[in-house]
Amino acid sequence: MRYKEFLIFVLPILTLTIFFVIPDSYGHGLGYEVLPPVDLGSKQVALEISSNPIPDSDAREISFTLFDTSNGVTINDVTFFVMAIKQNQTLFDVTGQRDDGIFVIRLIPTESEQIITNEEDAGLFGSILGPNKIVNVYGNTFDSGGLYNFKILITTAEGYTNFLSPPIDYEAGISFPDTTYYDIDDPNFGQQKLGIVTYYEQIKNDFNYNEQNRMVSYSMPFDWSEENMKQVSVIHQELLIPKTFGDLMVKDFSAKVNGLDILDNDITVDDFSGENRIMHLVISQKEILELSQKLQNSNKIKFDITPKDENLLSTITENGQFKINLSWDPKKIESGIKTTFIFDILDVFLLDKPVSVNYDLSIIYDEKKLLQKNGISTDLRTEHNTIEFLVPENTSGPIILQFENLDENELANASLPVIVNRIDTGEISIPAWIKNNAGWWANEEIPDSAFLQGIEFLIKEGIMVIPPTASEAIESQEVPAWIKNNAGWWANGAIDDNTFVSGIQYLIKNGIIVV
């Protein structure tokens, strides 16, 4: 009876249907398929394919079940021929007869390059809840995920002497998740580990994270031919993001495939897990076909994933009840400067409706609380919750906004990290106190020596590069008066950091400022 399998398969099926609809025919990229019905005498039968991980093991089972579409009952006395193909290479083929109509293959990773198959009894557990026999397949090719294509021929059904002519012929694809992790040394958030989960093919060795625009890029082999497109039901990818990596804790992402924009609806962000948030990217067959018509001479699919709004972060509390959206003004948080944090508390179960709840908010730096506030959030969509915070002078790097005890629930906690004195790759960033010095010096509130000490700091920190023949220390001397104009303009924001530093470098190089 196929009903015996229901309890085993129900959880993976429910998980999959959260993100996409299970198709009725060819399947590439899914872990569960029901292939189209065919006639078997007076009945219509269909083939169900499902893959399931084996607990406490790297092995995985794939089951093929022939059943009557009118009542869900499995067909008896079925002879299966199954051939497995991966990346256009035939891995193995097996044949077996099954009284209960359920053919199970267990893929078991080993260190051997040779693929070996054998058949064994499933034991007491299998005889009660599943098939009586299992085909074990061993080999090192099964230690990674990706897409497996299967050709299935059914030569007998409802009796081993009832030979089918022609045999029932199916082709299908089942994907196993393949996860690869990449270490990122981010200039602001330090060591982070990003993960890519692919359900189609293993990605190429071209992963890249661009620190300047915060783009994640990678690719994998892909056949854009029309024939293959008709068999690809979805492309499913996942980006695993540590919740300590504030630059990718944004509310929304955009993505491109081979340089072409994909639909916003293709992207779903899941913050319900513990250490990582999961960004799901699920592209439908219809959209894949449309993309294929715009591409030429490509044998890969390239993904570019980018935050939509770098200054709008989002997360969900540990109990999964509340979502917190966070932004700030000014957009660049600097030490010694007042920052306004703007946040909304939304109820996930009420479709992100703003709610009025008690909350505790702390701002933490280097494991020390810089601020603690209690409040009640607004439930109006036209208003936001705000808190003003003067960032201490000696603060630089990540600070954490920690929300606790929302609605007096000790499990309703969440935190979001932001950066003080952000280091932008390819862009010069100068601490605010040096700009203050420049303004005071331009107004003759401090002597030349104090201004020169600031320039010396820029040189020592590598923010400004001086000629190799120059000495390491800056002499205290009179500086031409017109240079004060430049310093005043920079302090007032009339010229940017790059322009100011370039000007000082020019003055040193030409001996106007002697070092």
C-alpha positions as CSV (number, residue, x, y, z in Angstrom):
1,M,0.0,0.0,0.0
2,R,1.3,3.4,-0.9
3,Y,-0.3,4.8,2.2
4,K,2.5,3.3,4.3
5,E,4.9,5.8,2.7
6,F,2.8,8.8,3.5
7,L,4.2,9.4,7.0
8,I,7.7,9.2,5.7
9,F,7.2,11.7,2.8
10,V,4.8,14.2,4.3
11,L,7.4,16.4,6.0
12,P,9.7,16.9,3.0
13,I,6.6,17.5,0.8
14,L,5.3,20.2,3.1
15,T,8.7,21.9,3.3
16,L,9.0,22.0,-0.5
17,T,5.5,23.4,-1.1
18,I,6.3,26.5,1.0
19,F,8.5,27.7,-1.8
20,F,7.1,26.3,-5.0
21,V,4.3,24.2,-6.5
22,I,5.2,20.6,-7.3
23,P,4.8,20.0,-11.0
24,D,3.0,17.2,-12.7
25,S,5.7,16.1,-15.1
26,Y,9.4,16.2,-15.7
27,G,11.3,17.3,-12.6
28,H,14.7,18.9,-12.4
29,G,15.8,20.6,-9.1
30,L,13.3,19.0,-6.7
31,G,13.5,16.3,-4.1
32,Y,10.0,15.0,-4.9
33,E,8.1,14.3,-8.1
34,V,4.9,12.8,-9.3
35,L,5.3,12.0,-13.0
36,P,2.4,12.1,-15.4
37,P,-0.2,9.3,-15.5
38,V,-0.2,6.6,-18.1
39,D,-2.6,3.8,-19.0
40,L,-2.2,0.3,-17.5
41,G,-5.1,-1.8,-18.7
42,S,-8.2,-0.1,-17.4
43,K,-6.3,1.9,-14.8
44,Q,-4.2,5.0,-14.9
45,V,-1.0,4.8,-13.0
46,A,1.7,7.3,-12.1
47,L,5.3,7.2,-10.7
48,E,6.2,8.9,-7.5
49,I,9.8,9.7,-6.9
50,S,11.1,10.9,-3.6
51,S,14.6,11.5,-2.0
52,N,15.2,11.5,1.7
53,P,18.3,11.8,3.8
54,I,19.1,8.9,6.2
55,P,19.4,10.1,9.8
56,D,22.9,10.3,11.2
57,S,24.4,9.4,7.9
58,D,25.7,11.0,4.7
59,A,23.7,8.5,2.7
60,R,20.4,9.3,0.9
61,E,17.5,7.1,-0.3
62,I,15.6,7.5,-3.5
63,S,12.3,5.7,-3.8
64,F,10.3,4.9,-7.0
65,T,6.6,4.0,-6.4
66,L,4.1,3.0,-9.1
67,F,0.6,3.6,-7.9
68,D,-3.1,3.8,-9.0
69,T,-4.0,7.4,-9.4
70,S,-7.7,6.7,-8.6
71,N,-7.0,5.5,-5.0
72,G,-3.3,5.9,-4.3
73,V,-2.8,2.1,-3.9
74,T,0.6,0.8,-5.1
75,I,0.7,-1.6,-8.0
76,N,2.1,-5.0,-7.2
77,D,4.6,-7.2,-9.0
78,V,6.5,-4.4,-10.8
79,T,9.8,-4.9,-12.6
80,F,12.0,-1.7,-12.6
81,F,15.0,-0.8,-14.6
82,V,16.7,2.4,-13.3
83,M,19.7,4.2,-14.9
84,A,21.3,7.1,-13.0
85,I,23.1,9.9,-14.9
86,K,25.0,12.9,-13.5
87,Q,26.7,15.6,-15.6
88,N,26.1,13.5,-18.7
89,Q,27.9,10.5,-17.3
90,T,26.1,7.2,-16.6
91,L,26.8,6.3,-13.0
92,F,25.0,2.9,-12.7
93,D,22.0,0.9,-13.8
94,V,20.0,-1.6,-11.7
95,T,17.1,-3.9,-12.3
96,G,14.8,-5.4,-9.6
97,Q,11.3,-6.9,-9.1
98,R,9.2,-5.6,-6.3
99,D,6.0,-7.2,-5.0
100,D,4.9,-4.0,-3.3
101,G,5.7,-1.7,-6.2
102,I,8.3,0.3,-4.3
103,F,11.9,0.3,-5.6
104,V,14.4,2.0,-3.3
105,I,18.0,2.9,-4.0
106,R,20.3,4.0,-1.3
107,L,23.3,6.2,-2.4
108,I,26.2,5.7,0.1
109,P,29.4,7.9,-0.1
110,T,32.7,6.1,0.1
111,E,36.3,6.9,-0.7
112,S,36.4,4.6,-3.7
113,E,36.1,5.9,-7.2
114,Q,34.5,2.6,-8.3
115,I,30.7,2.4,-8.1
116,I,29.5,-0.9,-6.5
117,T,25.9,-2.0,-6.2
118,N,24.3,-4.8,-4.1
119,E,20.8,-5.7,-2.9
120,E,19.8,-6.4,0.7
121,D,16.7,-7.0,2.8
122,A,15.4,-3.9,4.4
123,G,14.9,-5.6,7.7
124,L,12.0,-5.4,10.2
125,F,11.6,-1.6,10.0
126,G,11.5,-1.7,6.2
127,S,9.0,-4.5,6.1
128,I,6.6,-2.6,8.3
129,L,6.9,1.0,6.9
130,G,8.4,0.5,3.5
131,P,9.9,-1.8,0.9
132,N,11.2,-5.3,1.6
133,K,14.4,-4.8,-0.4
134,I,16.9,-2.0,-0.9
135,V,19.6,-1.5,-3.6
136,N,22.8,-0.1,-2.1
137,V,25.1,1.9,-4.4
138,Y,28.5,2.8,-3.1
139,G,31.0,5.4,-4.5
140,N,32.8,8.7,-3.8
141,T,30.6,10.4,-6.4
142,F,27.8,10.4,-3.9
143,D,29.7,12.6,-1.4
144,S,28.4,15.7,-3.1
145,G,24.9,16.9,-4.1
146,G,23.5,18.3,-7.4
147,L,21.2,17.0,-10.0
148,Y,20.8,13.3,-10.7
149,N,18.9,12.3,-13.9
150,F,17.1,9.0,-13.9
151,K,15.8,6.9,-16.8
152,I,13.1,4.5,-15.5
153,L,11.6,1.6,-17.5
154,I,8.8,-0.5,-16.0
155,T,8.5,-3.8,-17.9
156,T,6.0,-5.7,-15.8
157,A,3.1,-4.7,-13.5
158,E,0.3,-6.6,-11.7
159,G,2.0,-9.8,-12.3
160,Y,5.6,-10.7,-13.3
161,T,4.3,-12.5,-16.4
162,N,2.3,-9.4,-17.5
163,F,5.0,-7.9,-19.8
164,L,4.2,-4.4,-20.9
165,S,4.7,-3.6,-24.6
166,P,5.9,-1.0,-24.9
167,P,7.2,-0.6,-21.3
168,I,6.3,2.4,-19.3
169,D,9.1,4.9,-19.9
170,Y,10.0,7.8,-17.6
171,E,12.8,10.4,-17.4
172,A,13.2,12.5,-14.3
173,G,15.6,14.5,-12.2
174,I,16.1,14.5,-8.5
175,S,18.3,17.1,-6.8
176,F,20.3,16.7,-3.6
177,P,21.3,19.8,-1.8
178,D,25.0,20.6,-2.2
179,T,26.5,23.0,0.3
180,T,29.8,24.9,0.0
181,Y,31.1,27.4,2.5
182,Y,33.4,30.4,1.8
183,D,35.4,32.4,4.4
184,I,35.1,36.1,4.1
185,D,37.6,38.6,5.7
186,D,35.4,41.7,5.7
187,P,37.1,45.0,6.6
188,N,34.2,45.9,8.9
189,F,32.7,42.7,10.3
190,G,35.8,40.6,10.3
191,Q,35.8,36.8,9.6
192,Q,32.4,35.6,8.2
193,K,31.4,32.4,6.6
194,L,28.9,32.5,3.7
195,G,27.3,29.3,2.4
196,I,25.8,28.4,-1.0
197,V,23.2,25.6,-1.2
198,T,22.5,24.4,-4.7
199,Y,19.8,21.9,-5.8
200,Y,20.8,21.8,-9.4
201,E,24.5,21.4,-10.0
202,Q,27.7,22.0,-8.0
203,I,28.9,25.6,-8.4
204,K,32.1,26.4,-10.1
205,N,35.2,27.7,-8.3
206,D,34.4,31.3,-9.0
207,F,32.6,32.5,-5.8
208,N,33.2,36.2,-5.1
209,Y,32.1,38.7,-2.5
210,N,32.5,42.3,-3.5
211,E,33.1,44.3,-0.2
212,Q,32.3,47.6,-2.0
213,N,28.9,46.9,-3.4
214,R,28.2,43.9,-1.1
215,M,27.4,41.6,-4.1
216,V,27.6,37.8,-3.9
217,S,28.5,36.2,-7.3
218,Y,29.0,32.6,-8.4
219,S,28.1,30.3,-11.2
220,M,27.4,26.6,-12.1
221,P,27.3,24.6,-15.3
222,F,23.9,24.9,-17.1
223,D,22.4,23.8,-20.4
224,W,20.4,26.6,-21.9
225,S,19.1,24.5,-24.8
226,E,15.3,24.5,-25.4
227,E,15.2,20.7,-24.9
228,N,16.7,21.1,-21.4
229,M,14.6,24.1,-20.5
230,K,11.4,22.0,-21.0
231,Q,12.6,19.6,-18.3
232,V,13.8,22.2,-15.8
233,S,10.9,22.9,-13.5
234,V,12.7,25.3,-11.1
235,I,16.2,26.5,-10.3
236,H,16.5,26.6,-6.5
237,Q,19.5,28.2,-4.7
238,E,20.1,29.2,-1.1
239,L,22.5,31.8,0.3
240,L,23.4,31.1,4.0
241,I,24.3,34.4,5.8
242,P,25.6,34.6,9.4
243,K,23.4,36.9,11.5
244,T,26.6,38.6,12.7
245,F,27.2,39.9,9.1
246,G,25.2,43.1,9.2
247,D,25.9,44.1,5.6
248,L,23.8,41.2,4.4
249,M,21.1,41.4,7.1
250,V,19.2,43.7,4.7
251,K,15.4,43.6,4.4
252,D,15.4,42.9,0.6
253,F,17.8,41.6,-2.1
254,S,17.8,41.9,-5.9
255,A,19.4,39.3,-8.2
256,K,20.5,38.8,-11.7
257,V,21.0,35.7,-13.8
258,N,23.7,36.0,-16.5
259,G,23.3,39.8,-16.1
260,L,19.5,39.8,-16.5
261,D,17.2,40.9,-13.7
262,I,15.0,38.3,-12.2
263,L,11.6,38.8,-10.5
264,D,11.5,40.1,-6.9
265,N,9.0,37.3,-6.1
266,D,11.8,34.8,-6.8
267,I,13.6,35.8,-3.6
268,T,12.4,34.8,-0.1
269,V,14.4,35.6,3.0
270,D,14.0,33.2,5.9
271,D,15.2,34.5,9.3
272,F,13.6,31.8,11.4
273,S,16.7,29.7,11.8
274,G,19.3,30.1,14.5
275,E,22.8,31.2,13.5
276,N,22.1,31.9,9.8
277,R,19.5,33.6,7.7
278,I,18.6,31.8,4.5
279,M,18.0,33.7,1.3
280,H,16.0,31.4,-1.1
281,L,16.2,32.0,-4.8
282,V,13.6,30.0,-6.8
283,I,13.2,30.7,-10.5
284,S,10.3,29.1,-12.3
285,Q,10.4,27.2,-15.6
286,K,8.5,29.9,-17.4
287,E,11.0,32.6,-16.3
288,I,13.9,30.3,-17.1
289,L,12.6,29.9,-20.7
290,E,12.2,33.6,-21.0
291,L,15.8,34.2,-19.8
292,S,17.1,31.5,-22.2
293,Q,15.6,33.4,-25.2
294,K,17.7,36.4,-24.3
295,L,21.0,34.6,-23.9
296,Q,23.4,33.3,-26.5
297,N,26.4,30.9,-26.4
298,S,26.4,30.3,-22.7
299,N,27.1,27.0,-20.9
300,K,26.7,28.3,-17.4
301,I,24.3,30.1,-15.1
302,K,25.7,33.0,-13.2
303,F,24.1,34.5,-10.1
304,D,24.7,38.1,-8.8
305,I,22.9,38.8,-5.5
306,T,22.9,42.3,-4.1
307,P,21.3,44.1,-1.1
308,K,18.5,46.5,-2.3
309,D,18.8,49.0,0.5
310,E,22.1,48.9,2.5
311,N,20.7,51.0,5.3
312,L,17.5,49.0,6.0
313,L,18.2,45.8,8.0
314,S,15.7,43.2,9.1
315,T,15.5,40.1,11.3
316,I,13.0,38.0,13.2
317,T,12.9,37.3,17.0
318,E,14.0,33.9,18.3
319,N,10.4,32.8,18.9
320,G,9.5,33.7,15.3
321,Q,6.7,36.1,16.3
322,F,8.1,39.6,15.6
323,K,10.0,41.1,12.7
324,I,12.2,44.1,13.3
325,N,13.2,46.6,10.6
326,L,16.0,49.0,11.3
327,S,17.4,52.0,9.6
328,W,19.5,55.1,10.7
329,D,20.3,58.7,9.9
330,P,22.8,59.8,8.9
331,K,23.6,56.9,6.7
332,K,27.2,56.8,7.8
333,I,27.5,56.2,11.5
334,E,30.5,58.0,12.9
335,S,32.1,58.2,16.4
336,G,31.4,61.6,18.1
337,I,28.3,62.1,16.0
338,K,24.7,61.8,17.0
339,T,22.8,59.0,15.1
340,T,19.0,58.5,15.0
341,F,18.0,54.8,14.8
342,I,14.6,54.2,13.3
343,F,12.9,50.9,13.8
344,D,9.5,49.1,13.3
345,I,8.3,46.1,15.3
346,L,5.9,44.0,13.1
347,D,3.8,40.9,13.9
348,V,4.9,38.1,11.5
349,F,1.6,36.2,12.0
350,L,-0.4,39.4,11.1
351,L,1.4,39.7,7.8
352,D,3.9,42.2,9.1
353,K,1.4,44.5,10.7
354,P,3.0,47.1,13.1
355,V,2.1,46.3,16.7
356,S,2.2,48.1,20.0
357,V,4.4,46.0,22.4
358,N,6.8,46.6,25.3
359,Y,10.5,46.2,24.3
360,D,13.9,46.5,25.9
361,L,16.6,48.0,23.6
362,S,20.4,47.9,24.3
363,I,23.2,49.3,22.2
364,I,26.3,47.1,22.8
365,Y,30.0,47.7,21.9
366,D,32.8,45.3,22.8
367,E,30.4,43.4,25.1
368,K,29.6,46.6,27.1
369,K,26.2,48.3,27.1
370,L,26.5,51.9,25.8
371,L,22.7,52.6,26.1
372,Q,19.7,50.8,27.5
373,K,16.1,51.9,26.9
374,N,12.6,50.6,27.6
375,G,9.6,51.6,25.5
376,I,6.4,50.7,23.8
377,S,6.4,50.5,20.0
378,T,3.8,52.2,17.8
379,D,1.2,50.3,15.9
380,L,0.8,53.0,13.2
381,R,2.1,52.4,9.7
382,T,2.6,56.2,9.3
383,E,4.9,56.4,12.3
384,H,8.2,54.8,13.3
385,N,10.0,54.2,16.6
386,T,13.2,56.3,17.0
387,I,16.0,56.6,19.4
388,E,18.8,59.2,19.3
389,F,22.3,58.0,20.3
390,L,25.5,60.0,20.6
391,V,28.2,57.6,19.5
392,P,31.2,57.8,21.9
393,E,34.5,59.1,20.5
394,N,36.4,55.9,21.1
395,T,33.9,53.6,19.3
396,S,34.8,52.1,15.9
397,G,33.6,48.9,14.2
398,P,30.5,46.8,14.9
399,I,27.9,47.9,17.5
400,I,24.9,45.7,18.2
401,L,21.3,46.9,18.6
402,Q,19.8,44.2,20.8
403,F,16.0,43.9,21.2
404,E,14.7,41.9,24.2
405,N,11.5,40.8,25.9
406,L,9.2,42.0,23.2
407,D,5.6,41.9,24.5
408,E,7.2,40.7,27.8
409,N,8.2,37.4,26.2
410,E,11.7,36.3,27.2
411,L,12.1,34.4,24.0
412,A,11.2,37.4,21.8
413,N,14.8,38.6,21.3
414,A,16.8,39.7,18.3
415,S,19.9,41.7,17.4
416,L,21.2,43.6,14.5
417,P,24.8,44.7,14.0
418,V,25.8,48.0,12.4
419,I,29.2,49.7,11.7
420,V,30.7,52.8,13.3
421,N,33.3,54.6,11.1
422,R,32.8,52.2,8.2
423,I,35.8,51.3,6.1
424,D,34.7,51.4,2.4
425,T,37.0,49.5,0.1
426,G,38.5,51.8,-2.6
427,E,37.3,54.9,-0.7
428,I,39.2,56.9,1.8
429,S,37.6,57.2,5.2
430,I,38.9,59.7,7.8
431,P,37.9,59.8,11.5
432,A,35.6,62.6,12.4
433,W,38.0,64.1,15.0
434,I,40.5,65.0,12.3
435,K,37.8,66.8,10.3
436,N,37.0,68.7,13.6
437,N,40.7,69.6,13.9
438,A,40.7,70.9,10.4
439,G,37.7,73.1,11.0
440,W,39.1,74.5,14.3
441,W,42.5,75.1,12.6
442,A,40.8,76.9,9.6
443,N,39.1,79.2,12.2
444,E,42.5,79.6,14.1
445,E,41.2,77.9,17.2
446,I,44.1,75.5,17.4
447,P,47.8,76.0,16.3
448,D,49.5,74.6,13.2
449,S,51.1,71.9,15.2
450,A,47.8,70.3,16.2
451,F,46.7,70.2,12.6
452,L,50.0,68.6,11.5
453,Q,49.5,66.0,14.2
454,G,46.3,65.0,12.5
455,I,48.2,64.7,9.1
456,E,50.8,62.5,10.8
457,F,48.0,60.2,12.0
458,L,46.7,59.8,8.5
459,I,50.2,58.8,7.3
460,K,50.8,56.3,10.1
461,E,47.4,54.7,9.5
462,G,48.1,54.4,5.8
463,I,45.1,56.6,4.9
464,M,47.5,59.0,3.2
465,V,50.6,57.8,1.3
466,I,53.6,60.1,1.2
467,P,56.7,60.0,-1.1
468,P,59.3,57.3,0.0
469,T,62.0,60.0,0.4
470,A,60.0,61.9,3.1
471,S,60.9,61.4,6.7
472,E,58.5,59.7,9.2
473,A,57.8,62.6,11.4
474,I,56.1,65.9,10.5
475,E,57.9,69.1,11.5
476,S,56.1,71.7,13.4
477,Q,56.2,74.8,11.2
478,E,54.1,77.5,9.7
479,V,51.7,76.2,7.0
480,P,50.7,78.5,4.1
481,A,47.5,80.4,4.9
482,W,45.7,79.4,1.8
483,I,45.9,75.7,2.9
484,K,43.6,76.7,5.7
485,N,40.9,77.4,3.1
486,N,41.1,73.8,1.9
487,A,40.8,72.5,5.4
488,G,37.8,74.8,6.1
489,W,36.0,73.6,2.9
490,W,36.7,70.0,3.8
491,A,35.4,70.4,7.4
492,N,32.2,72.0,6.0
493,G,31.7,69.2,3.5
494,A,32.4,71.3,0.4
495,I,35.1,68.8,-0.7
496,D,35.3,65.1,0.1
497,D,37.9,63.0,1.9
498,N,39.6,61.9,-1.3
499,T,40.0,65.5,-2.5
500,F,41.4,66.6,0.8
501,V,43.9,63.8,1.1
502,S,45.0,64.2,-2.5
503,G,45.6,67.9,-1.9
504,I,47.7,67.2,1.3
505,Q,49.7,64.6,-0.6
506,Y,50.4,67.1,-3.4
507,L,51.6,69.7,-0.8
508,I,54.0,67.2,0.8
509,K,55.3,65.9,-2.5
510,N,56.1,69.5,-3.6
511,G,57.6,70.6,-0.4
512,I,54.9,73.0,0.6
513,I,54.4,71.0,3.8
514,V,57.8,69.6,4.9
515,V,57.8,66.2,6.6
